């Protein structure tokens, strides 16, 4: 009876969101105890960011090296946490994104090192505003909002994301570690600083460096 009432009040979107978050919490525990089943359930995301002065030269080099254009779109992202900052303390990410589709994503950290490695759970939902309301009802409130224009390319065995943000231009390279290094070298970016922080952390550092009060990273 509770499940029937629960599903009726919150709707199918909420059930999917709760289910994804529950699986994320369960699987990170399994990973810590050496269970390989977690890797089969979630996608493991390995990436780095690189700050660049302009995107056009990088895009030109991508095309010269045989990179394949995939898509481009505007992104609006909202990051959530509860009143106690539970997710932030665990370095978990709960994000609602509107781009060419609407998605809810949970990311949990796997390891620290040369790359940003996260276990990612993502579902596609049909309605941004309804999902925002559901997350609020469940006790998750907006802690950060960020926007960017994004272009995506396939470059050999990696995905390359070109991000135009309110605080400058960034490249993200996603793939296996050696493939990331190879693509960075291919694009002439192997000598640049490799950033493993997320956009919230990058924005916070930017504000500190420029004497600004942190808010949302929006255009």
C-alpha positions in Angstrom: 0.0 0.0 0.0 2.8 2.4 0.9 4.5 1.7 -2.5 1.2 2.4 -4.3 0.7 5.7 -2.5 4.4 6.6 -2.9 4.3 6.0 -6.7 1.0 7.9 -7.1 2.2 11.0 -5.3 5.6 11.3 -6.7 5.1 9.7 -10.1 7.3 7.5 -12.2 10.1 10.1 -12.5 10.6 10.1 -8.8 10.7 6.3 -8.6 13.5 6.2 -11.3 15.4 9.0 -9.4 15.2 7.3 -6.1 16.1 3.9 -7.6 19.2 5.4 -9.3 20.4 7.1 -6.1 19.8 3.9 -4.1 21.8 1.9 -6.5 24.6 4.4 -6.4 24.8 4.2 -2.6 24.7 0.4 -2.7 27.3 0.0 -5.4 29.8 2.4 -3.9 29.7 0.2 -0.8 30.2 -2.9 -2.9 33.2 -1.2 -4.6 34.8 -0.4 -1.3 34.6 -4.0 -0.3 36.1 -5.2 -3.6 32.9 -6.4 -5.3 33.2 -6.1 -9.1 29.4 -6.1 -9.6 29.3 -2.3 -9.1 31.4 -1.8 -12.3 28.9 -3.8 -14.3 26.0 -1.7 -13.1 27.4 1.8 -13.5 29.5 3.6 -16.0 33.0 4.4 -14.9 34.0 7.9 -16.1 37.6 8.9 -16.4 38.4 12.4 -17.6 40.5 15.5 -17.3 39.9 19.2 -17.9 42.3 21.6 -19.6 41.9 25.4 -19.6 42.6 26.9 -23.0 42.8 30.4 -24.4 40.5 29.8 -27.4 38.4 26.9 -28.7 38.7 27.6 -32.4 42.4 26.5 -32.7 41.6 23.3 -30.7 38.6 22.6 -33.0 40.7 23.2 -36.0 43.3 20.7 -34.7 40.6 18.1 -33.9 39.5 18.2 -37.5 43.0 18.0 -38.8 43.6 14.9 -36.7 40.4 13.2 -38.1 38.1 14.0 -35.2 34.4 13.5 -35.8 31.8 16.1 -34.8 28.9 14.6 -32.8 26.7 17.4 -31.4 26.5 20.8 -29.8 24.1 22.3 -27.4 23.5 24.7 -24.5 23.6 23.2 -21.0 21.9 24.3 -17.8 22.9 22.3 -14.8 21.7 22.3 -11.2 23.7 20.6 -8.4 21.8 19.5 -5.3 22.5 18.6 -1.7 20.5 18.2 1.5 20.4 20.6 4.4 23.3 18.8 6.1 25.6 18.9 3.1 25.7 15.1 3.1 26.5 14.6 -0.5 29.2 17.3 -0.6 31.0 15.7 2.4 31.1 12.4 0.6 32.1 14.0 -2.6 28.9 12.7 -4.3 27.3 14.7 -7.1 23.5 14.8 -7.6 22.8 16.8 -10.8 19.8 17.8 -12.9 20.8 18.8 -16.5 18.9 20.3 -19.3 20.6 20.2 -22.7 19.5 18.4 -25.8 17.7 16.1 -23.3 17.0 16.2 -19.6 18.9 13.9 -17.3 19.5 13.2 -13.6 23.0 12.0 -12.7 24.6 10.7 -9.6 28.4 10.5 -9.5 30.4 8.8 -6.7 34.2 9.1 -6.4 36.3 6.0 -7.0 39.9 7.1 -6.7 42.2 10.1 -6.6 45.1 10.5 -8.9 46.1 11.9 -12.2 42.6 11.7 -13.6 39.1 12.4 -12.3 37.5 8.9 -11.9 33.9 8.7 -11.0 31.2 6.0 -11.0 28.3 7.5 -12.9 24.6 6.6 -12.8 22.3 8.5 -15.2 18.7 8.4 -16.2 16.8 10.4 -18.8 13.6 12.1 -17.6 10.8 13.8 -19.5 10.3 17.0 -17.6 12.9 19.4 -16.1 10.6 21.4 -13.9 8.7 18.3 -12.6 12.0 16.6 -11.7 13.3 19.7 -10.0 10.1 19.7 -7.9 10.5 16.0 -7.0 14.1 16.5 -5.9 13.0 19.5 -3.7 10.2 17.4 -2.2 12.8 14.7 -1.4 14.8 17.2 0.6 17.5 18.1 -2.1 17.9 21.9 -2.7 20.0 23.7 -5.3 23.5 24.5 -4.1 25.1 25.5 -7.4 23.9 26.2 -10.9 26.2 26.4 -13.9 25.8 26.8 -17.7 28.0 26.2 -20.7 27.9 25.9 -24.5 29.3 22.5 -25.4 30.5 20.8 -28.5 31.4 17.1 -28.6 33.9 15.3 -30.8 35.1 11.8 -31.1 38.9 11.7 -31.4 40.2 8.2 -31.8 39.4 6.3 -28.6 38.3 9.4 -26.6 35.5 11.9 -26.4 36.5 15.6 -26.4 34.2 18.2 -25.0 34.7 21.9 -25.9 33.1 24.1 -23.2 32.5 27.8 -23.5 31.7 28.9 -19.9 31.2 32.2 -18.1 34.7 31.9 -16.7 36.6 30.9 -19.9 37.2 28.0 -22.2 37.8 24.5 -21.1 38.5 21.2 -22.9 37.4 17.9 -21.3 38.9 14.6 -22.5 37.2 11.4 -21.5 38.4 7.9 -22.0 41.0 5.4 -20.6 44.1 7.0 -19.0 46.6 6.2 -21.8 44.0 7.3 -24.5 43.5 10.6 -22.7 47.2 11.2 -22.7 47.5 10.3 -26.4 44.7 12.7 -27.4 46.1 15.5 -25.3 49.4 15.1 -27.0 47.7 14.8 -30.4 46.0 18.2 -29.8 49.2 19.8 -28.5 47.8 20.1 -25.0 50.0 17.6 -23.2 52.1 20.4 -21.7 49.0 22.1 -20.1 47.8 21.7 -16.5 45.5 18.7 -16.1 42.5 19.7 -13.9 40.6 17.0 -12.0 38.3 19.4 -10.1 34.6 19.7 -11.1 33.1 23.0 -12.3 31.9 24.0 -8.9 35.5 23.7 -7.5 36.9 25.4 -10.6 34.4 28.3 -10.3 35.1 28.6 -6.5 38.8 28.9 -7.2 38.2 31.4 -10.0 36.1 33.6 -7.7 38.8 33.5 -5.0 41.5 34.4 -7.5 39.5 37.3 -8.8 38.2 38.6 -5.5 34.6 37.7 -6.4 31.8 36.5 -4.2 30.8 33.0 -5.3 27.3 32.5 -6.7 26.1 30.6 -9.7 28.2 30.2 -12.9 25.7 31.4 -15.4 25.8 33.7 -18.5 
